[in-house]
Amino acid sequence: MRIYDIIRKKRDKEVLTKEEIDFFVDRYSKGQIPDYQASALLMAIYLNKMNKQETAYLTEAMMNSGEVMDLSAINGVKVDKHSTGGVGDKTTIALAPLMAACGVPVAKMSGRGLGHTGGTLDKLEAIPGFSIEMSSKKFIDSVNDIKIAVCGQTASIAVADKKMYALRDVTATVDNISLIAASIMCKKLASGADAIVLDVKTGDGAFMKTLDDSFALAKEMVEIGTAMNRETIAIISDMDEPLGSAVGNSLEVIEAIEALKGRGPKDFMTLCETLGAYMLVSSKIASDYEDGVRRIKEALESGAALKKFKEFVSNQGGNPEVADDYSLLPEANHIVEIKSDKTGFIDKIEAEAVGVSAMVLGAGRETKEDKLDLSAGIILKKKVGDFVNEGDTLAVMHFNRENKFEDAKRRFKNAYIISEEKAEPKKLIYGVVTKDGISKF
């Protein structure tokens, strides 16, 4: 078998076999296929697409290119949650302890962020003493003992994906639904969960900008998960404006804790409730979606979710007192209000521009070598649909890098579109995709 023949076959719009896809992934992972030939094949896939079977074969090959976690020693149905990313997306920090409080074993491997703000691991490391390094034994024991552990993804998981994504990133082949779906799902499947709940973002601050593309990606991923015998559900949620009010690592931790106290922003609370209810159904703890919502509300109202958060933080070396004393988290030296230049209704907030503004302040990474400022970020005081007078506060910026403030402020103010008429409220949840089909709301 030759890589040349595989490239030519896909160039000519033919369907690749499992053996051909396995050959490519295996040899490329081992450095036996050069980047220029891998790039040619990826471009052929980008232009001519893959069918469902090819995508499933690609995902499986990428999954098997590295370590596949065995979580069978953990009791119960393990449900993983994955978000395709967005601005202000601190969902895991609230949802993981909430699910653990409801009895779901949460064995989560997360990553760091490249872009607007840090990833889940960066945000958790804003908590003094919190460690994301765990032995396999402690990881499994923690989930069996207290129902929750979150650690860093091992470098040996989905080795092919790391190489292929880096290549796609520099050859303009990222934006292909089969390649995106395979990249996400190979890591989720290799992480050992029994069921997967996906939060597929749509809109300005999301990877998929249109609703049609978001549903198409969700459908592809659900079909892959189903083919690999994992119950997989995808929720399509809005990312046309930032989620919640906080954008930035320690600020998002505070907002997640506030949610566990039942005081989080309405959109963030609704998303946690929706994803959580489907996770409870997938774990067989809840009989249906409504039962899942009821159990979530009970865990919040009783204080069980907040208690579980403290237990989780303490178990991983962190100071649980952060839940009651936010001053223990990193704090910025400068806190400045950003005022509105106009009077009117907030018609739109360009989520990506807000994210970039936070990144300029130090909350995110432009390159993987960048050092985060865990105290930096933005608290939104006005969201879409709100009325503002000229001079009202749109947001509060937290920062240490004084030389970056004016640039961040300019970018942020350009993200707000203010008009004379009130905008129609947008949906937060657009639909759900399961193995049985698509339900649009």
C-alpha positions, 0 to 999 in steps of 0.5 A, spaced: 500 500 500 502 506 498 500 513 500 501 516 493 495 511 491 491 513 497 492 521 495 490 520 488 484 516 490 481 521 494 483 526 489 479 523 484 473 523 489 473 515 491 471 512 497 477 510 502 477 503 505 478 502 512 485 499 511 487 505 507 485 510 512 488 505 518 495 505 513 495 513 513 493 514 520 498 509 523 504 511 518 503 518 519 503 518 527 509 514 526 513 519 522 513 514 516 509 519 511 512 526 510 508 532 512 507 534 504 503 528 503 499 528 509 497 535 507 495 533 500 491 528 503 488 532 508 486 537 502 483 532 498 479 530 504 477 537 505 475 539 498 472 532 496 469 530 503 468 524 507 462 519 507 459 517 514 463 510 514 470 514 512 469 519 518 467 513 522 474 509 520 478 515 521 475 517 528 477 510 530 484 510 527 485 516 530 482 514 537 487 507 536 493 511 535 494 512 542 492 510 549 485 508 550 483 509 557 480 503 561 475 506 566 471 500 567 474 500 575 470 506 576 463 504 578 456 506 574 455 509 568 461 514 566 458 520 562 463 525 559 461 532 557 464 536 551 463 543 549 466 545 542 468 552 545 466 559 546 467 565 550 465 565 557 464 558 557 466 555 564 460 550 564 465 544 566 467 548 573 459 548 575 457 542 571 462 537 574 460 538 581 453 538 580 453 532 576 457 528 582 452 531 587 447 528 583 450 521 583 454 521 576 461 519 576 465 524 573 471 522 570 474 528 566 480 529 562 480 537 560 485 541 556 488 548 556 486 553 552 489 557 546 485 563 544 480 567 548 481 565 555 484 559 558 481 552 558 478 548 564 485 546 567 487 553 567 481 556 570 481 551 575 489 552 577 486 559 579 484 556 585 490 556 590 493 549 590 489 546 585 493 540 582 491 537 575 496 532 575 494 525 578 496 518 578 491 513 574 490 510 581 488 516 584 484 519 578 480 512 579 479 512 586 477 519 587 471 518 582 469 512 586 470 515 593 467 522 591 464 521 584 469 527 581 476 528 578 478 532 573 485 532 570 490 534 564 489 529 558 495 525 557 500 526 551 499 519 549 491 520 548 490 520 540 497 521 538 495 522 531 490 528 532 495 532 535 500 531 529 494 532 524 491 538 527 497 542 527 498 540 520 491 542 518 492 549 522 497 551 517 494 548 511 487 551 511 484 544 512 481 546 519 474 547 516 471 541 514 466 537 518 468 530 518 475 532 520 472 536 526 468 531 528 473 526 528 478 530 531 473 531 537 470 524 538 477 521 537 479 524 544 472 523 547 472 516 545 479 515 547 478 518 554 473 512 556 466 514 557 460 510 557 456 516 554 458 523 551 454 529 551 456 534 547 455 542 547 455 544 540 456 552 540 453 556 534 454 563 532 459 569 532 463 566 538 463 559 536 467 555 531 461 553 527 458 560 525 451 558 522 446 554 525 446 549 519 453 547 520 452 546 527 447 541 526 451 538 521 457 537 526 452 535 531 449 530 527 456 527 524 459 526 532 452 523 534 453 518 528 460 517 530 459 516 537 453 511 536 457 507 531 462 506 537 457 504 541 457 510 546 450 513 547 451 520 544 447 526 545 448 533 542 445 540 544 446 546 540 447 552 544 448 560 542 454 563 542 452 569 539 454 573 545 458 571 551 456 566 556 454 569 562 457 575 565 465 573 566 470 572 561 477 570 564 480 565 568 479 567 576 473 571 574 469 565 571 471 561 577 467 566 581 461 565 576 461 558 576 461 558 584 455 563 584 452 558 579 453 552 584 449 557 590 444 558 585 445 565 583 449 565 576 447 568 570 440 566 567 443 563 561 449 560 564 444 556 569 439 554 563 445 551 560 448 547 566 441 545 567 440 543 560 446 539 559 446 536 566 439 533 565 441 530 559 447 527 562 443 524 568 438 521 563 445 518 559 447 515 566 441 512 567 440 516 574 434 520 571 428 517 568 427 522 563 429 530 562 424 533 567 426 528 572 433 530 571 431 538 571 428 536 578 434 533 581 439 538 579 434 543 582 434 539 588 442 539 588 442 546 588 437 548 593 440 543 598 447 546 598 449 539 595 452 541 589 456 547 593 459 542 598 461 537 592 465 543 589 469 544 596 470 536 596 472 536 589 477 542 590 480 539 597 481 532 594 485 535 588 490 540 593 486 546 592 483 551 598 476 549 598 475 556 602 475 560 595 467 558 595 466 563 601 472 568 600 473 570 593 479 574 595 483 568 595 483 567 588 488 572 583 486 579 583 488 584 578 491 591 580 487 595 575 479 595 575 476 600 570 469 601 568 468 601 560 462 606 559 457 607 553 458 612 548 451 611 546 443 611 548 439 605 546 438 598 546 444 593 546 442 590 539 448 585 539 455 583 542 460 580 538 462 574 542 469 573 539 471 580 539 470 580 547 474 574 547 480 577 543 479 583 548 480 579 554 486 575 551 489 582 550 488 583 557 492 577 558 486 572 560 488 568 554 494 565 549 495 567 542 501 562 542 501 556 546 508 559 549 504 565 552 503 565 560 496 567 562 494 572 567 489 568 571 486 575 574 485 578 568 478 579 564 472 582 563 465 582 567 459 584 562 454 589 566 449 589 560 447 584 555 443 583 548 436 587 549 438 591 555 437 599 555 443 603 556 444 611 557 450 614 554 455 614 560 452 607 563 457 602 565 457 596 559 463 592 563 468 592 568 475 590 566 480 587 570 488 587 568 495 588 570 498 590 563 497 597 563 500 598 556 494 593 553 488 596 556 487 601 550 487 596 545 483 592 549 478 597 551 477 599 543 476 592 541 471 591 546 467 597 545 467 595 537 464 589 539 457 592 542 452 594 537 447 599 540 440 601 536 434 605 537 430 599 537 430 593 542 432 586 539 428 580 539 431 575 544 435 570 541 434 562 543 439 559 548 438 552 546 436 551 538 435 543 539 438 536 540 441 531 536 440 524 538 441 517 534 433 518 533 434 524 529 434 532 530 429 536 534 429 543 533 426 548 538 
